[in-house]
Each structure stands twice: as structure tokens, then as C-alpha cells.
Amino acid sequence: MAEKNSRDRLFRAVRERIKESNDQDLILMIVNAIGDRRYRDLVDTIANIESEDGWSTALEFLTKAQNQKYSSPITIGQGKTNLEELKYREMVFELLSCRGLEPIITDTTELLKELDDESSLIDASRVLVLKLEELAVEQIQTGDTLFFDLSDNVSVSQKTVNLLNQKNSENIHSISLERNENLINIEPLWYSEYGRLALSALGIKGNVVNPDVLDSVLSVIQIPTTIKTRIVDVPSFTDTEEETWSRPSNRVYRKMHTHLIHHKVNELSLLASRHTIPLLNTLLDEASSTYEDSSSTTGYKEILDYINAHISVRDVESLLVLEKSSQMKNTRIATTAILAIGNFYHESSVAILVQLLCTQKNEEIEKVVMRAIENVYKKCPEADHVINDSLDTECRNRGKLKKLYRRLNREKPLYYQ
């Protein structure tokens, strides 16, 4: 009930803000919601604009939000950050019930233009799902299945889901690999969706591995070892960063795919797709463990790069590895990870931060945790009930949490910004 009341307060705050705001303010609200990946706030904002001024205006503002700047996270020095291309596309597709269909070739702006004649967000979503599913089927039938993920989309037909699964299976089972002495070229695995997922999750870099690494990859994919019977010996091959495949057909997704293969983390940050999270999780986990043992300057910079990449993407799937880093004995890593969690405006991040505060003995970390909690609270109405409920549980620092909660509760939350 408390969560519903908090969300109702946000909805009312958004409605009031929309009545008193000019067009640019409204566009900025959309931009910030997308930049922070606050999906529920984006839905509320678009719904309120539609209610006040109609779907056509809401669509116009949503389109204008592309290529704008949003308020930077608390861990980033600059005041504004360019809205990342694939984050924008993923949020817009999810808003229009098209999550998982993003790899289709058509440009986001072109798709939105076609929805101007519709009367509401609901009608626009229905029309777009039908159109994009048709385009996706055509693309998938060619074997281009990279980055399509229909596991969370109930709007797409089961027939299309089955087609995607079938093509993914055909792709992985038709692969043959080249071997030169004790090295194997795994490039074909990168261009099958099941292979790509396994390679990213294991943090594999490049196109050439030894047989032990290949065995690990195949065990993650959980397919029969028939691939090993189709390994062909060759006199030589080269691990190159040049594009030799035509997939994915979507130019931006092809660029992301290349960056994933070669671990170009900064470039991946500029795209900020949720598809980068499995790789970023592995890279951060490995780098944090290595740094705790060696504490090198280079190692810490690596960790910062990975954490900043997680913040750019801002997907809740990052929270597990960030939570692990926040509990490390090395204070430098722990505080950096805690501040990062404070940029995820979701009840899960508040729960992690409150638990950290309740078990903490280190005063420096306590202060960082409270700062992070405050930052989440300002843009996540669900944080209210998470903190309130925690006051009734065992908590080493209940007094500090209670004092923080009272102060935050008195101040006007900035949910709608």
C-alpha cells in the first residue's frame, strides 16, 4: 500500500509539473527519465502529457528527446551527459511494448514518425508491435538473430518466439571452427546468439582461444560437443578487428557487437545498451578481485571504467555485481561501488544500500551509503516504503537511518525531475 501511495504522489506531482511547464521543460523530464532509465517515470510522464495535450504532443516531445543531454549521475564530474543512442532506443521500444525487437534495421525516429496518426499510446503500441514483429520475422528468417530477445515481451506471438528459438538453435548447431596448432578461431560463435551470450558472460575477448577455453564456452551454451567434431585444421588465421560478417544488419548493433568482441568499454558506454551488462558484470567482478590482491593504480582505473559503464547503461541487472563490489574490504572499491548503486533509481538499489548501512561499522562508508540513499530517494518514490519497512528490522545503525528518513520525508522529493 505504501508503494502504491508513493507512486500516486509521483503521478500527481508529474501532472502538476506538466500544467506549469513549458515545452522544453517537458522534453527535459522525458530526457532525464530515459537517461536514468526510470521506465515507470517515463510512462507516467508520457501518460500525463497525453492526458493534457494529446498523443501527438507526447509523441513530438518523445521524438525531440533524442540527441539531448540529461543530468549526469553523482559519480560523473560533468553536469550533463549526452543521451546514449541505444538506451534511448531500448526505452522507447519498451514504452511502446516492443522490448526485444530493437535490432530491426529501421531507424527509431522513422518509426516514431509513423505513429503520429494514432490517437493514443495504447493504439500506437498496438500498431507498432504488429509492424515490428513483421519486420523482425523477415530479419530472423535470414539467420540474423543477434540481440533479439523476446523472453519478456508478451505482445509478440508465440509463433515468432518459436521461430527465433529455432533459428538460434540452427545457427549454433551449424557452426564449424578452424584450428591452427593449439589455437581455435571462435569468430563464428560470436555471430550466433547463443554463442555471443556465452562468450560475453565468460568475458572472452577476441576471436582466438585455446581448447580449454572453448570447452568452457561450450559447457555454458549447453549444447552437444558435436561442434568439436567439426573443427577444421588450417595453416593460419588472424585475429582481426575488421568486420568480416554482415550481421547484425542494424548498423548500430553491428558496431556494439564489434565493441563487445574486443572489450571496447568506453565505446560501449556511449551506446549504453542493456546487452552489454553480462560482459560488464564479468569484467568488473574480475577486476575488483584482482585489485583487492594487488591494489595497482592501473587496476583501479579499470574498475572505474567498468563502474562508469554500468552507470551509463543503468540496468538493474548491474546491481548484483555492484553489491558484491560494495562489500569488499578495500574501501576505495567499496565506496565507488556504493556511489554507483546510488544512481540506480529502483527499490532494489535502496534495499541493498539500507542493508549495507544496517550492517556497517566503518564511519566513512556509512556516510557514503547515506549519500547514496538520499540520491535514490529523490527520484524513486518506492524508496520510501523500503526504508520505512527496514526501521522495523534488525539494524545496527537504526538511529542514523531513522534520522535520515525523517529528514528526507520532510524535504520535497524531486521525483518528477
C-alpha positions as CSV (number, residue, x, y, z in Angstrom):
1,M,0.0,0.0,0.0
2,A,2.8,2.4,0.9
3,E,4.4,1.7,-2.5
4,K,1.2,2.5,-4.3
5,N,0.7,5.7,-2.3
6,S,4.2,6.8,-3.2
7,R,3.6,6.2,-6.9
8,D,0.3,8.0,-6.7
9,R,2.1,11.0,-5.2
10,L,4.6,10.9,-8.1
11,F,1.7,10.8,-10.6
12,R,0.1,13.8,-9.1
13,A,3.5,15.6,-8.9
14,V,4.1,14.9,-12.6
15,R,0.6,16.1,-13.5
16,E,1.0,19.4,-11.6
17,R,4.5,19.9,-13.1
18,I,3.2,19.4,-16.6
19,K,0.5,22.0,-16.1
20,E,3.0,24.6,-15.1
21,S,5.9,23.7,-17.5
22,N,6.8,24.9,-21.0
23,D,7.6,22.5,-23.8
24,Q,11.4,22.4,-23.2
25,D,10.8,21.6,-19.5
26,L,8.6,18.7,-20.5
27,I,11.1,17.4,-23.0
28,L,13.8,17.6,-20.3
29,M,11.6,15.5,-18.0
30,I,11.4,12.8,-20.7
31,V,15.2,13.0,-21.4
32,N,16.1,12.7,-17.7
33,A,13.7,9.7,-17.2
34,I,15.3,7.9,-20.2
35,G,18.8,8.9,-19.2
36,D,18.3,7.5,-15.7
37,R,16.4,4.5,-17.2
38,R,13.4,5.3,-14.9
39,Y,10.9,3.5,-17.0
40,R,7.9,3.9,-14.7
41,D,8.5,7.6,-14.6
42,L,8.7,7.8,-18.4
43,V,5.4,6.0,-18.6
44,D,3.8,8.4,-16.1
45,T,5.2,11.5,-17.8
46,I,4.1,10.4,-21.3
47,A,0.7,9.4,-20.0
48,N,0.2,12.8,-18.3
49,I,1.3,14.8,-21.4
50,E,-1.1,12.7,-23.5
51,S,-3.9,13.4,-21.0
52,E,-3.2,17.2,-21.0
53,D,-2.3,17.8,-24.6
54,G,-2.9,14.6,-26.6
55,W,-0.9,11.8,-28.0
56,S,0.5,13.8,-30.9
57,T,2.2,16.2,-28.5
58,A,3.5,13.4,-26.3
59,L,5.0,11.8,-29.4
60,E,6.5,15.0,-30.6
61,F,8.3,15.5,-27.2
62,L,9.4,11.9,-27.1
63,T,11.0,12.3,-30.5
64,K,12.7,15.6,-29.6
65,A,14.2,13.9,-26.5
66,Q,16.6,12.1,-28.8
67,N,20.1,13.5,-29.0
68,Q,19.6,15.8,-26.0
69,K,21.6,15.9,-22.7
70,Y,20.4,14.6,-19.3
71,S,21.6,15.4,-15.8
72,S,24.8,13.4,-15.1
73,P,25.0,10.8,-12.3
74,I,26.5,11.7,-9.0
75,T,29.7,9.9,-9.8
76,I,30.3,11.8,-13.1
77,G,32.1,15.1,-12.9
78,Q,30.3,16.9,-15.8
79,G,26.9,18.5,-15.4
80,K,25.2,17.0,-18.5
81,T,25.6,13.7,-20.4
82,N,24.6,13.1,-24.0
83,L,21.6,10.7,-24.1
84,E,23.0,7.4,-25.3
85,E,21.7,6.1,-28.7
86,L,20.8,2.5,-27.7
87,K,19.5,3.4,-24.3
88,Y,17.0,5.8,-26.0
89,R,16.0,3.2,-28.5
90,E,15.5,0.5,-25.8
91,M,13.4,2.8,-23.5
92,V,11.3,3.9,-26.4
93,F,10.7,0.4,-27.6
94,E,9.8,-0.7,-24.1
95,L,7.4,2.2,-23.7
96,L,5.7,1.0,-27.0
97,S,5.5,-2.6,-25.9
98,C,8.3,-3.6,-28.4
99,R,11.0,-4.7,-26.0
100,G,13.4,-7.2,-27.6
101,L,12.7,-6.1,-31.2
102,E,15.3,-3.3,-31.2
103,P,17.7,-5.0,-33.6
104,I,15.4,-4.4,-36.6
105,I,17.0,-2.2,-39.2
106,T,14.6,0.8,-39.2
107,D,15.8,4.0,-37.5
108,T,14.0,4.9,-34.3
109,T,13.0,8.4,-35.5
110,E,11.5,7.0,-38.7
111,L,9.4,4.5,-36.7
112,L,8.1,7.2,-34.4
113,K,7.0,9.4,-37.3
114,E,4.7,6.7,-38.5
115,L,2.8,6.8,-35.2
116,D,1.6,10.4,-35.5
117,D,-1.8,9.5,-36.9
118,E,-2.7,7.3,-33.9
119,S,-4.9,8.5,-31.1
120,S,-3.1,7.2,-28.0
121,L,-0.1,5.5,-26.6
122,I,-2.1,2.3,-26.5
123,D,-3.1,2.5,-30.2
124,A,0.4,3.4,-31.2
125,S,1.8,0.5,-29.3
126,R,-0.6,-1.9,-30.9
127,V,0.2,-0.7,-34.4
128,L,4.0,-0.7,-33.8
129,V,4.1,-4.2,-32.4
130,L,2.4,-5.6,-35.5
131,K,4.7,-3.7,-37.8
132,L,8.0,-4.5,-35.9
133,E,7.1,-8.2,-35.5
134,E,6.6,-8.5,-39.2
135,L,10.0,-6.8,-39.8
136,A,11.6,-8.9,-37.2
137,V,10.3,-12.2,-38.7
138,E,11.8,-11.2,-42.1
139,Q,15.2,-10.5,-40.5
140,I,15.2,-13.6,-38.3
141,Q,14.4,-15.8,-41.2
142,T,17.7,-14.8,-42.8
143,G,19.5,-16.1,-39.8
144,D,20.2,-12.6,-38.4
145,T,19.1,-13.2,-34.8
146,L,21.8,-11.3,-32.9
147,F,20.4,-9.3,-29.9
148,F,16.7,-10.2,-30.5
149,D,15.3,-11.2,-27.1
150,L,11.6,-11.9,-26.9
151,S,11.6,-13.6,-23.5
152,D,10.0,-10.6,-21.7
153,N,7.6,-9.5,-24.5
154,V,4.1,-10.8,-24.1
155,S,2.9,-8.7,-27.1
156,V,4.7,-10.8,-29.6
157,S,3.1,-14.0,-30.9
158,Q,4.4,-17.4,-29.8
159,K,4.9,-18.3,-33.4
160,T,7.6,-15.6,-33.7
161,V,9.2,-16.6,-30.4
162,N,9.4,-20.2,-31.6
163,L,10.9,-19.0,-34.9
164,L,13.6,-17.1,-33.1
165,N,14.4,-20.1,-30.9
166,Q,14.6,-22.3,-33.9
167,K,16.9,-20.1,-35.8
168,N,19.2,-19.6,-32.8
169,S,19.4,-23.3,-32.5
170,E,20.1,-23.8,-36.2
171,N,22.8,-21.2,-36.1
172,I,24.7,-22.7,-33.2
173,H,24.4,-26.3,-34.5
174,S,25.6,-25.4,-38.0
175,I,28.9,-23.9,-36.8
176,S,32.3,-25.2,-37.8
177,L,35.5,-23.8,-36.3
178,E,39.1,-23.5,-37.6
179,R,42.1,-24.7,-35.6
180,N,45.8,-23.8,-36.1
181,E,48.0,-25.9,-33.9
182,N,46.7,-25.3,-30.3
183,L,44.5,-22.3,-31.1
184,I,40.9,-22.2,-32.3
185,N,39.2,-19.4,-34.2
186,I,35.8,-18.8,-32.4
187,E,34.6,-16.0,-34.6
188,P,31.6,-18.0,-35.9
189,L,30.5,-18.4,-32.2
190,W,30.4,-14.6,-31.8
191,Y,27.9,-14.4,-34.7
192,S,25.4,-16.9,-33.2
193,E,23.2,-15.5,-30.4
194,Y,23.8,-18.4,-28.1
195,G,27.5,-18.3,-28.7
196,R,27.6,-14.5,-28.2
197,L,25.8,-14.7,-24.9
198,A,28.1,-17.4,-23.6
199,L,31.3,-15.6,-24.7
200,S,30.1,-12.3,-23.1
201,A,29.1,-13.9,-19.9
202,L,32.6,-15.5,-19.6
203,G,34.4,-12.3,-20.5
204,I,36.1,-13.8,-23.6
205,K,38.0,-11.2,-25.7
206,G,38.8,-11.6,-29.4
207,N,38.3,-14.4,-31.8
208,V,41.1,-16.9,-30.8
209,V,41.2,-19.1,-27.8
210,N,42.8,-22.4,-26.6
211,P,40.9,-25.7,-26.4
212,D,40.3,-25.4,-22.6
213,V,38.5,-22.0,-23.1
214,L,36.4,-23.5,-25.9
215,D,35.3,-26.3,-23.6
216,S,34.2,-23.7,-21.0
217,V,32.2,-21.8,-23.7
218,L,30.5,-25.0,-24.9
219,S,29.6,-26.0,-21.4
220,V,27.9,-22.7,-20.8
221,I,26.0,-22.9,-24.1
222,Q,25.0,-26.4,-23.0
223,I,24.9,-27.9,-26.5
224,P,26.3,-31.3,-27.5
225,T,30.0,-31.5,-28.3
226,T,29.3,-32.0,-32.0
227,I,30.9,-28.6,-32.6
228,K,34.2,-30.2,-31.6
229,T,33.8,-32.8,-34.3
230,R,33.6,-30.1,-36.9
231,I,36.9,-28.3,-36.1
232,V,39.0,-28.0,-39.3
233,D,42.8,-27.7,-39.2
234,V,44.1,-24.7,-41.2
235,P,47.7,-23.5,-41.8
236,S,46.9,-20.0,-40.3
237,F,44.3,-17.5,-39.3
238,T,44.4,-13.9,-38.0
239,D,42.5,-12.4,-35.0
240,T,41.4,-9.1,-36.5
241,E,39.1,-6.3,-35.5
242,E,37.9,-5.8,-39.1
243,E,34.3,-6.6,-39.9
244,T,34.1,-9.8,-41.9
245,W,30.4,-10.6,-41.3
246,S,27.2,-8.8,-42.5
247,R,25.4,-9.4,-39.2
248,P,23.8,-7.8,-37.3
249,S,22.0,-6.0,-40.2
250,N,21.4,-3.0,-37.9
251,R,24.4,-0.7,-38.3
252,V,24.5,0.5,-34.6
253,Y,24.0,-3.1,-33.3
254,R,26.8,-4.3,-35.5
255,K,29.1,-1.6,-34.0
256,M,28.1,-2.7,-30.5
257,H,28.8,-6.3,-31.4
258,T,32.3,-5.4,-32.5
259,H,32.9,-3.5,-29.3
260,L,31.7,-6.4,-27.3
261,I,34.1,-8.8,-29.0
262,H,37.1,-6.6,-28.4
263,H,36.1,-5.2,-25.0
264,K,35.9,-1.6,-26.0
265,V,34.3,-0.5,-22.8
266,N,34.3,3.3,-23.4
267,E,32.6,2.8,-26.7
268,L,30.1,0.5,-25.2
269,S,29.3,3.2,-22.6
270,L,28.4,5.7,-25.3
271,L,25.8,3.3,-26.6
272,A,24.6,2.1,-23.2
273,S,22.6,-0.9,-24.2
274,R,21.4,-3.5,-21.7
275,H,23.0,-6.2,-23.9
276,T,26.4,-5.1,-22.5
277,I,25.6,-6.0,-18.9
278,P,26.8,-9.7,-18.9
279,L,30.2,-8.6,-20.2
280,L,30.5,-5.6,-17.8
281,N,29.5,-7.8,-14.9
282,T,32.2,-10.3,-15.6
283,L,34.9,-7.6,-16.2
284,L,34.1,-5.7,-13.0
285,D,34.0,-8.8,-10.9
286,E,37.3,-10.0,-12.2
287,A,39.0,-6.6,-12.0
288,S,37.7,-6.0,-8.4
289,S,39.1,-9.4,-7.2
290,T,42.4,-8.7,-8.9
291,Y,42.7,-5.2,-7.5
292,E,42.0,-6.4,-3.9
293,D,45.0,-8.6,-4.2
294,S,47.4,-6.1,-5.9
295,S,46.0,-2.6,-5.4
296,S,47.6,-1.2,-8.6
297,T,46.8,2.2,-10.0
298,T,46.1,0.7,-13.4
299,G,43.7,-1.8,-11.8
300,Y,41.7,0.9,-10.1
301,K,41.3,2.9,-13.3
302,E,40.0,-0.2,-14.9
303,I,37.4,-0.6,-12.2
304,L,36.3,3.0,-12.5
305,D,35.8,2.5,-16.3
306,Y,33.7,-0.6,-15.7
307,I,31.6,1.0,-13.0
308,N,31.1,4.1,-15.1
309,A,29.9,1.9,-18.0
310,H,27.4,0.2,-15.6
311,I,26.1,3.7,-14.6
312,S,25.8,4.7,-18.3
313,V,23.7,1.6,-19.1
314,R,21.8,1.9,-15.8
315,D,20.1,-1.5,-15.9
316,V,19.0,-3.2,-12.7
317,E,20.9,-6.3,-13.8
318,S,24.1,-4.4,-12.8
319,L,23.1,-4.3,-9.1
320,L,24.3,-7.8,-8.2
321,V,27.9,-7.3,-9.2
322,L,27.9,-3.7,-7.8
323,E,26.6,-5.0,-4.5
324,K,29.4,-7.6,-4.4
325,S,32.0,-4.8,-5.1
326,S,30.4,-2.6,-2.4
327,Q,31.1,-5.3,0.3
328,M,34.8,-5.7,-0.5
329,K,37.3,-4.9,2.2
330,N,39.1,-2.4,0.0
331,T,37.4,0.9,1.0
332,R,38.3,2.5,-2.3
333,I,36.4,-0.1,-4.3
334,A,33.5,-0.3,-1.8
335,T,32.8,3.5,-1.8
336,T,33.0,3.7,-5.5
337,A,30.5,0.9,-5.9
338,I,28.2,2.3,-3.3
339,L,28.0,5.7,-5.1
340,A,27.3,3.8,-8.3
341,I,24.4,1.9,-6.7
342,G,23.0,5.3,-5.7
343,N,22.5,6.1,-9.4
344,F,20.0,3.3,-9.9
345,Y,16.6,4.7,-9.1
346,H,14.9,1.4,-8.2
347,E,13.7,-0.2,-4.9
348,S,16.3,-2.9,-5.3
349,S,19.1,-0.4,-5.0
350,V,17.6,1.1,-1.9
351,A,17.2,-2.3,-0.3
352,I,20.9,-3.0,-1.0
353,L,22.0,0.4,0.4
354,V,19.8,0.1,3.6
355,Q,21.2,-3.4,4.2
356,L,24.8,-2.0,3.9
357,L,24.0,0.8,6.3
358,C,22.4,-1.6,8.8
359,T,25.4,-3.9,8.9
360,Q,28.2,-1.2,8.6
361,K,30.9,-0.4,11.2
362,N,33.0,1.9,9.1
363,E,32.0,5.6,9.5
364,E,33.4,6.6,6.1
365,I,31.3,4.0,4.3
366,E,28.3,4.9,6.4
367,K,28.5,8.5,5.1
368,V,28.8,7.3,1.5
369,V,25.9,4.9,1.9
370,M,23.6,7.6,3.4
371,R,24.5,10.0,0.5
372,A,23.7,7.2,-2.0
373,I,20.3,6.5,-0.2
374,E,19.5,10.2,-0.4
375,N,20.2,10.4,-4.1
376,V,17.9,7.4,-4.9
377,Y,15.2,8.7,-2.6
378,K,14.9,11.9,-4.6
379,K,13.9,10.1,-7.8
380,C,12.4,6.8,-6.6
381,P,9.1,7.0,-4.7
382,E,9.3,3.3,-3.9
383,A,12.4,4.1,-1.7
384,D,10.1,5.5,0.9
385,H,8.4,2.2,1.9
386,V,11.7,0.2,1.6
387,I,13.3,2.5,4.2
388,N,10.2,2.6,6.4
389,D,9.9,-1.2,6.5
390,S,13.6,-1.5,7.3
391,L,13.2,0.5,10.5
392,D,11.3,-2.4,12.0
393,T,14.1,-4.9,11.3
394,E,17.4,-5.6,13.0
395,C,19.7,-2.7,12.1
396,R,23.0,-1.8,13.7
397,N,22.6,1.9,12.7
398,R,18.8,2.2,13.1
399,G,19.2,5.6,14.7
400,K,21.1,7.0,11.8
401,L,18.7,5.5,9.3
402,K,15.7,6.9,11.2
403,K,17.2,10.4,11.3
404,L,18.0,10.3,7.6
405,Y,14.5,9.0,6.8
406,R,12.8,11.8,8.8
407,R,14.9,14.4,7.1
408,L,14.2,13.0,3.6
409,N,10.5,12.7,4.4
410,R,10.3,16.4,5.4
411,E,12.0,17.6,2.2
412,K,10.1,17.8,-1.1
413,P,11.2,14.8,-3.2
414,L,12.2,15.7,-6.8
415,Y,10.5,12.6,-8.3
416,Y,9.4,14.3,-11.4
417,Q,12.8,15.8,-12.5
